[in-house]
Amino acid sequence: MYRTRVHHRNGRPTREDVARDANISGATVSRVLSGRTDLSISPETRTRVLEAAKKLGYHPNSAARALTSGRTGLVGFWVSLEYSRYRAEVLDYMRTLLRGSDEAMAVCDVDEEYNWAHSFDRALRVPVDGIIAFDNSASVEAFAKESETLAPMIPFVSMGAYWSESKSFVAIDLRPGADAAMRHLLKTGRRKIAYVCPWTSDLIDSGPRFEAYRDAMIGAGLEPSTIAVERVTYQRIKEALEDVVRSRNLPEAIFCMNDETAIAASAILSNHGLRIGSDIAIVGFDGIEETKHTPVPITSVKQPIQEMCDLTWQFIKTQMEDPSAPLQQKILYPELVIRESSGS
């Protein structure tokens, strides 16, 4: 059996190759593949173009398409690339939303760039139709203030725990969730409660988690105490907690900055013979999937990931379709999910 191979200039099929194969003009190919529905092109012609393009492996040039339509087909997603399971769940859900659209995601760690260079140059090298900024603690307000100069035509929506009031946003107010966690621990009779957080994080002594912890302890006439870990890794959390175990000054409960810390703490303290939920209570933050499936399921302050992402996608689509649309702003709240790690 002989198979005919089509040779293309530069090894890639062109619009003209598709036009020859479908026996129609190159202009018609462009109109069909650009998704134009306002022109009188018959269904049969559209089918011939799409089948020829698929057979030849032809994909329209994105730069040329951007020049024609004014759209790049990209949405910038600004997020810290320092790994956390919570960020990974947000990124994965947002990617799922975009999969059903014509947009692709361009991910950039803008906070890191802004912390080092106080600049948005690298992030703005990639032409995008809109920008979503997720939990950008350092850069979100700065970009919102400078956006009219830096990127006046690019819609901008911030989401998560850090947002700009001057632009569209979907915010999560973490304080009510942190307050609920501390009320729960105090209600169970625990009085010696420690806050666990990396000493390299701003959250070690600021932000809604720490402030809710501090205010609840002081309000109850108790002494706040922080267990500082170097980083959110199993080994570093193990070193910090084992120091506390050796000191024989173990708290009755720990309120962890995030769920990864809580999950590691549960395993480490269990290995030292402590009964989680009885000898020591553990509360995490974010509500990631794994908290339900540890040997002792972990109480956590669950963030509304899907609602946050759904609303943000609606907001950015509205602004990309109509840059003159009014600002859209929404505040969401997390929910305390009580499980066995903190008892009843």
C-alpha positions in Angstrom: 0.0 0.0 0.0 1.3 3.4 -0.9 0.4 6.5 1.1 0.5 10.0 -0.4 2.3 12.5 1.7 1.6 16.2 1.3 4.7 18.4 1.5 4.2 21.9 2.7 6.4 25.0 2.6 8.5 25.0 5.8 7.0 21.7 6.7 3.7 23.3 7.9 0.4 23.4 6.1 -0.9 26.9 5.0 -4.2 28.5 4.4 -3.6 28.0 0.7 -3.1 24.2 1.2 -6.5 24.0 2.9 -8.1 26.1 0.1 -6.7 23.8 -2.6 -7.8 20.7 -0.8 -11.3 22.1 -0.2 -11.4 23.6 -3.7 -12.4 27.1 -2.4 -10.8 30.5 -2.0 -8.3 31.3 0.8 -10.5 34.2 1.9 -13.4 31.7 2.6 -11.0 29.5 4.5 -10.1 32.5 6.7 -13.7 33.4 7.3 -14.7 29.8 8.3 -11.7 29.3 10.6 -12.1 32.6 12.3 -15.6 31.5 13.4 -17.5 34.2 11.4 -21.2 33.5 11.4 -22.4 36.8 10.0 -21.5 35.8 6.4 -23.5 33.7 4.0 -21.3 30.6 3.9 -23.2 27.3 3.3 -23.0 24.5 5.9 -21.5 22.3 3.2 -18.6 24.8 2.6 -17.9 25.1 6.3 -17.8 21.3 6.6 -15.3 21.0 3.7 -13.0 23.6 5.2 -13.0 22.1 8.6 -12.4 18.6 7.3 -9.6 19.8 5.0 -7.9 21.7 7.9 -8.2 18.7 10.2 -6.8 16.3 7.6 -3.8 18.6 6.8 -3.2 19.5 10.5 -3.7 23.2 9.8 -4.0 25.7 12.7 -4.5 29.4 12.0 -1.6 31.7 12.9 -2.4 33.2 16.3 -0.5 36.4 15.7 -2.3 37.0 12.4 -5.6 36.2 13.9 -5.0 38.7 16.7 -4.2 41.4 14.2 -7.5 40.6 12.4 -9.8 40.3 15.4 -8.0 42.4 18.0 -8.1 39.4 20.3 -5.1 37.3 21.3 -7.1 34.3 22.7 -5.1 34.5 26.0 -6.1 35.4 29.5 -3.3 36.2 31.9 -3.6 34.3 35.2 -1.4 36.0 37.9 -0.7 33.7 40.8 2.2 32.8 43.1 4.0 29.8 41.7 5.2 28.7 45.1 3.4 25.4 45.4 0.3 25.0 47.6 -2.4 22.4 47.1 -5.0 25.2 47.5 -3.5 27.2 44.6 -3.3 24.1 42.6 -7.0 23.4 43.0 -7.9 27.0 42.1 -5.6 26.8 39.0 -7.1 23.5 37.9 -10.7 24.7 38.3 -10.0 27.9 36.4 -8.3 25.9 33.6 -11.4 23.7 33.4 -13.6 26.8 32.9 -11.3 28.1 30.1 -11.3 24.8 28.4 -14.9 25.4 27.4 -14.0 28.7 25.8 -11.8 30.1 23.0 -9.3 31.4 25.5 -6.1 29.8 26.8 -4.4 30.7 30.1 -1.0 32.4 30.4 0.3 31.9 34.0 2.7 34.3 35.5 4.2 34.8 39.0 3.7 38.6 39.2 4.2 38.9 42.9 7.7 37.6 42.7 8.6 40.0 39.9 7.1 42.9 41.7 8.8 42.0 45.0 12.2 41.9 43.3 11.9 44.6 40.6 8.8 46.6 41.4 7.9 46.2 37.8 5.3 44.5 35.6 7.5 44.4 32.5 7.8 40.6 32.2 4.2 39.9 32.9 3.0 42.4 30.3 5.3 41.0 27.6 2.6 38.4 26.8 -0.3 40.1 25.0 -3.6 39.0 26.7 -7.3 39.8 26.4 -7.8 40.1 30.1 -6.0 39.6 33.4 -7.1 37.6 36.5 -5.0 38.2 39.6 -5.3 35.5 42.3 -4.1 36.2 45.8 -1.4 38.6 44.7 -0.7 40.2 48.0 2.2 42.4 47.0 1.2 43.5 43.5 -2.6 43.7 43.1 -3.1 47.2 44.4 0.0 48.5 42.7 -1.1 47.2 39.3 -4.7 48.5 39.8 -3.3 52.0 40.4 -0.9 51.8 37.5 -3.1 49.9 35.0 -4.4 53.0 33.2 -0.9 53.8 32.2 0.6 50.3 31.8 -2.4 48.4 30.2 -5.3 50.8 29.8 -7.2 48.5 27.4 -6.8 45.2 29.3 -9.7 44.2 31.7 -8.4 43.3 35.1 -10.2 41.3 37.8 -8.6 40.4 41.2 -9.9 37.4 43.2 -9.2 35.7 46.5 -7.9 37.1 49.8 -6.3 40.1 48.2 -8.2 42.5 45.9 -8.4 46.0 44.6 -11.5 48.1 45.4 -10.8 50.2 42.3 -11.4 47.4 39.8 -13.7 44.4 39.4 -13.1 41.7 42.0 -14.3 38.5 43.6 -13.0 38.7 47.1 -12.9 36.1 49.9 -13.1 37.7 53.4 -11.1 35.2 55.4 -11.7 36.8 58.8 -15.2 35.4 59.6 -13.9 31.9 58.8 -10.8 32.4 61.1 -13.1 33.8 63.8 -15.3 30.7 63.6 -12.3 28.4 63.9 -11.2 30.1 67.1 -14.6 30.2 68.6 -14.9 26.5 67.9 -11.6 25.7 69.6 -12.4 27.8 72.7 -15.9 26.3 72.9 -14.4 22.8 73.1 -12.6 23.9 76.2 -9.1 24.3 74.8 -7.2 27.1 76.4 -3.6 26.5 75.4 -3.9 27.1 71.6 -0.9 27.8 69.3 -0.8 29.4 65.9 1.4 27.6 63.4 2.9 29.5 60.4 6.2 29.8 58.5 8.3 32.6 59.9 9.1 33.6 56.3 5.5 34.4 55.6 3.8 37.8 56.2 1.0 35.8 57.8 3.2 35.0 60.8 2.1 38.3 62.5 -0.5 39.9 60.3 -3.5 39.1 58.1 -7.0 37.8 59.0 -5.8 34.3 60.2 -3.3 35.7 62.7 -5.5 38.6 63.8 -8.5 36.3 64.4 -6.2 34.0 66.5 -4.6 36.9 68.5 -7.9 38.7 69.1 -9.7 35.5 70.3 -6.9 34.6 72.7 -6.6 38.0 74.2 -10.4 38.3 74.4 -10.5 35.1 76.3 -7.8 36.3 78.7 -5.3 33.8 77.2 -1.7 34.1 76.1 -1.1 33.9 72.3 1.7 31.5 71.3 3.2 31.0 67.8 5.0 27.9 66.5 7.1 29.2 63.7 8.3 26.8 61.0 10.9 27.6 58.3 8.8 26.5 55.3 5.6 24.5 54.6 7.4 21.2 54.0 7.0 18.0 56.0 10.6 18.0 57.2 10.5 21.6 58.4 7.2 21.2 60.2 8.5 18.0 61.8 11.6 19.7 63.1 9.5 22.5 64.7 6.9 20.3 66.2 9.4 17.8 67.6 11.1 20.7 69.3 7.8 21.5 71.0 7.2 17.8 71.9 10.7 17.6 73.5 10.0 20.8 75.5 7.0 19.1 77.1 5.2 22.4 76.5 2.7 21.0 74.0 -0.4 23.0 73.3 -4.0 21.6 73.6 -4.8 22.8 70.1 -3.1 24.2 67.0 -4.5 26.6 64.5 -2.6 26.1 61.3 -2.0 28.7 58.6 -3.0 26.2 55.9 -4.2 22.7 55.3 -0.8 21.3 54.2 0.6 22.3 57.6 -2.4 20.7 59.4 -2.0 17.5 57.5 1.7 17.2 58.2 1.1 18.1 61.9 -1.5 15.4 62.2 0.9 12.7 60.9 3.9 13.9 62.9 2.1 14.2 66.2 0.3 10.8 65.7 3.8 9.3 65.2 4.7 10.6 68.7 1.7 8.8 70.1 -0.7 11.7 70.4 -4.3 11.1 69.7 -5.5 13.7 67.2 -8.8 15.3 68.3 -8.3 14.0 71.9 -4.8 14.8 73.2 -4.5 17.7 70.7 -6.9 19.4 68.4 -5.9 20.5 64.9 -7.6 23.0 62.6 -6.4 23.8 59.1 -7.3 26.5 56.6 -8.4 26.4 52.9 -10.5 23.2 52.8 -8.5 21.2 50.3 -9.7 17.7 49.3 -7.1 15.8 51.3 -8.4 17.1 54.7 -11.4 14.7 54.3 -9.2 11.6 53.8 -6.5 11.7 56.4 -6.6 9.0 59.1 -8.3 11.5 61.4 -10.2 13.9 59.1 -9.1 17.5 59.7 -11.3 20.4 60.6 -10.7 23.2 58.1 -11.9 26.6 57.0 -13.1 25.9 53.5 -12.7 28.5 50.8 -15.4 28.7 48.1 -13.2 27.9 45.2 -15.8 27.1 42.6 -18.0 30.0 43.3 -15.0 32.4 43.3 -13.7 31.1 39.9 -17.2 30.9 38.3 -17.9 34.6 39.2 -14.4 35.8 38.2 -14.7 34.1 34.8 -18.1 35.7 34.3 -16.7 39.1 35.3 -13.6 39.0 33.0 -15.7 37.7 30.1 -18.1 40.6 30.5 -15.3 43.1 30.5 -13.5 41.5 27.5 -16.7 41.6 25.5 -17.5 45.2 26.6 -14.6 47.2 28.0 -17.1 49.9 29.0 -19.1 47.6 31.2 -19.5 48.8 34.8 -17.3 47.3 37.5 -18.5 44.0 39.1 -17.6 43.4 42.7 -18.5 40.5 45.0 -17.3 39.4 48.5 -17.6 35.7 49.4 -17.0 34.0 52.8 -15.4 30.7 53.8 -17.1 28.1 55.9 -15.8 26.2 58.9 -16.1 22.4 58.3 -15.8 20.6 61.7 -14.3 17.1 61.6 -12.7 14.6 64.1 -9.4 16.4 64.4 -10.9 19.0 66.7 -13.6 16.9 68.4 -17.1 18.2 68.9 
